[in-house]
Amino acid sequence: MPSAPKKLILASRSPRRSELLRSLGLEFEVSPSHVEETTDPALTPEQNARNTARDKARRVARQHPGTYVLGADTMVVLGREIIGQPADAEDACRILLKLAGKRHRVVTGVVLITPDGEEHETTVASTVAIQSVSREEIRSYVATGEPLDKAGAYAIQGKGSFLVESWEGSKSNIIGLPLEALTALFRQAGFPLPPQIESPADERSA
């Protein structure tokens, strides 16, 4: 008699990550890790993102043994500065004023832990150019509330799309979960994927 398929648990409370994972047609449960997101200035953004994703996945894997656990961490990088989620509306305005008229990188670390405890990981980076916008436009956008729980204080897939002049790389990575790289990670880890998502399409630039 075949064994029951192992559960997949998303170690994140991000609704964007849940939406992206659902777009692959996967069934999963959500179990936020509650890991404090810290960075080490001696490490690269890629290393920091991967380390935090690993911490999230490991904490949840300890709580749910015998399952697949997916952890992810996304950060916005402007020059050498790592920009996280805004503390409040004023902080969101400050971040967007800093990003306006410049290009920045969006880096996501992804770690998948198997039921046997094996760890598979990857890091993906995309580039976003933000338009030069006025303080009034930024304040109007921040007043919608959309930026307040997002790294970099904007949503490329939402009302914040007007801020984006162009982008390069994986769009789903900018939203919070790089689907092409994630699918490759699932295959590498032996996770059973539905046939229709063996090679998911991902917008690459605009």
N, C-alpha and C positions, 0 to 999 in steps of 0.2 A: 504494500500500500504506500503510495507516494506521501512524503512528509508535507505538512502544511507549509505554505510559503511564509518566510520570515517577514515580520512587520518592518516598516520603515518609519522612523521617527525624525521629525524635523526639530532640531534644537534651536528654535528661533521663534519669537513672537511676531516677527515682521509679517504683516499682511501681504506685502509685495512678494516675499519669498514663497509664501503659501500659494498665491495666485500663479506664480511662475511654475511651481512644482505641479499644481493641478493642471496647468496647460499641457503637461506631458501625459496626462491621463493616469497618473499614479495615485494610489490610495496611500494615505499616510496619517500619522497622528502628530500633534504638535505638543512639545514639551519644552518650554523655555528653559534655558540653562541658568539664567540669572548670574552669569559670569560678568564681572566688572571688566569693561573694555579699556585696557591700558596699553600704552605703547612704550617701547624702549628706544630712545633716541640713537642708540648705538647700532640699531638694526635698520634694514631697509623697510619701506612700506610693505613690500611683498612678504618679508619675513614676519613683520608685526601682524599683518592680516592673517597669515597662515597660523601663527602661534595662537591668536585669539580664537580662530575657528577650531583649532585642535582642542583648546581648553574647553570650549563649549561642548564639542562632541564627546569628549572624554567624561565630562561631568554627567551628561545625560545618559551615556552608555553605562556608567556605573549604576544608575537608577533603573535601567531597563536592559538587563543582560539578555543575550540571545537574540538581539534585534540589530537591524541596520540603523545607524544613527548618522544624520547629516548635520554638520555644523558649518556655518559660513560667517564671514566678517567682511564688510565693505568699508573702505575709507577713501576719502577724497584727498588728493595730494596736490598742493600748489607750490611749485618749487621744491623746497625741502620741508615745507610745513604740512603736517597732517591735520585735516579738518574733519571733525566729527559732527555729531548732531548738535543743533543749536540749543543753548540752555533755555532761551525764551525768545520772544518776538524781536526784542532789540538785538539780541545776538544773531538771529537769523538775518536781520537787515545788515548787520556788520559783515557777516560772512559773504552775503551776496554782493555787497559793494566791493569787497575784496576780490571776488571772482570775476566781476564785470569787466569785459574787454580783454580777458585773458584766457589762455588754455590751461586746463588742469587734467590730471589723470584720475581715473576711478579704478581702484585696485580691490579685487575680491579674492580672499583665500577661502578654499573649500576643502573640508576634510570629511571623508566617509569612513566610518568604522563598521566592520562586518560583525556578524554574530560570533565569529571566532576571535574577535579582537584585533584583526588586521586593520591597519590604517592606510588609506589611499588618499592622496591629497594633490591639489593643484592650485595654481594662482593665475588669475587673468587680469590684464590691465587694458583699459580703453581710454581714449582721449576725448575730452569735450571742450569746445570753445563757447564761452558765454558772451553774448552780445553786450555792447556798451548800452546800459539802460540807466534811466534817471532814478534818483532817490525816491521820487513819488511812485514810479512804477514798481519799484521793489517793495515799498511800504504797502501798496495796494495788494500785491501778491502775498506778502506775509500775512496780511489781514484775513486771507482766506483760511489760514490755519494749516494749509498743506505742507509748508516747509518744516514744521516744528518737530517731526520725528524722523527726519531724513538727513543722512550724511551729506554735507554740502548745502543743506537747506533748500533743495529744489527737487522736483520730480519730473524727469524727462518725459514720462508717459502721462503726465497729468497737466494741470494748469500751468506748471512751470515750463512747459515745452516752448513757450514764446521766448524764454531766456536763451535758448540754445541756438547758436548760429550754425554749428556743425558738430559732428562727432565721428570718431573712427574706432573700429573694433566692434566688440559684441554689445548690442544695445541691452540685451537682458542682463549683462554684467553691470551696466550702469544702473539698472533698476535694482539689482541686488543679488542675482544668481545667474552665472553664465551657463546657459542651457547646453550649448554644444560641448563644452568642457565637462560639464556635469554628466552628460550622457556617456561620454568616454570613460569617466570615472566609474559610473555604474557598471559598465561592461567589464572594466578592469577588475572590479571587486566581485564579479559574478552575480550581480543583482539582476533578477529576471525582469526584463523590459518588455512591454507590449511591442509587437512587431512594427506598429505604425510610428513609433518614436525612436527607431534605431538611429536615424539621422535627422534630428530636428532642425528646422530652418531657423536661422537667427539673423536679423538685420545687421549688416556689417558696417555701414557708414551712411551719412546723410550730410 
